Amino acid sequence: MNNDESIQPSAVARFRALHESGCFVLPNPWDVGTAIYLQHLGFKALATTSAGFAFSRGLSDGKVARDDMLGHIREIAAAAPLPVNADFLNGFAAEPADVAANVKLCVATGVAGLSIEDSTGDEATPLYEEQLAIERVQAARAAIDDSKIPVVLTGRCEAWLVGIPDPLKIARQRLSAYAEAGADCLYAPGVREPDEIGELVKAVAPKPLNVLVSRPSEKLSVARLTDLGVRRISVGSALACVAWGAFIRAAREIAENGTFDSLSGAVPYAEINGLFGKGN
């Protein structure tokens, strides 16, 4: 693990450069081991997953306390010498001043980027009122600027995920406003139609758009998203859910059938142990 504080400026610079042209995949590990393996595969940057980490703690997404999340983000940022983007949920606060205070704490973990979303967690009013949502992004931007560490700020609109009617209209309007408020990258998780993705790319240009691909899709691939002008692709909790799927299938077979056939799909012990042994 890398705990050298001097790494952060270099990681930030490399992360910013990745957003300037082309398209890159930002996979989401949920612990140190998965972060190290993703680096081993050659990915250029990583992002935390609030859901993946929550599941590993036996909690639902959004139920991890702020300080526990900060500790996890710090651990992932130190796991490999790659830029790490923090899934910082809604900043663990509603009011802009509190968001700013928490963003400063997040920057101090060593991340190269962080995201702030506009969902409230309240089913009655699932998104913050637009002006407040803009002010929250402005507060996050100011906190980053005050830190003198130019981490990449991603402004997220959760319209698709919370089931808002006409999510494209809401996302297009809000992401444009978040870009003007100081977000470096824009993100509307849940958009899947290529024409809608293309509209969002144009709406936030010249700033980069992140797209979430969390399930198989014949319409979306790295090549197709690159052609649409997308700069960054993440998978959210999908890798964690894939791992949980394999675990659940194997455990159920043992519990329900008393057989062990599912274990045939396991990665050899020696392969994993050998990889992690290289760092010791």
Secondary structure, DSSP 4 states (H G I P E B T S, - for coil): ----TTHHHHHHHHHHHHTTSS-EEE---SSHHHHHHHHHTT-S-EE--HHHHHHHTT--TT-S-HHHHHHHHHHHHHHSSS-EEEE-TTTT-SSHHHHHHHHHHHHTTT-SEEEEE-B-S-SSS-B--HHHHHHHHHHHHHHHHHHT--PEEEEE--HHHHT-SSHHHHHHHHHHHHHHTT-SEEE-TT---HHHHHHHHHHHTTS-EEEE--S--SS--HHHHHHHT--EEE-TTHHHHHHHHHHHHHHHHHHHHS--GGGGGPPPHHHHHHHHHTT-
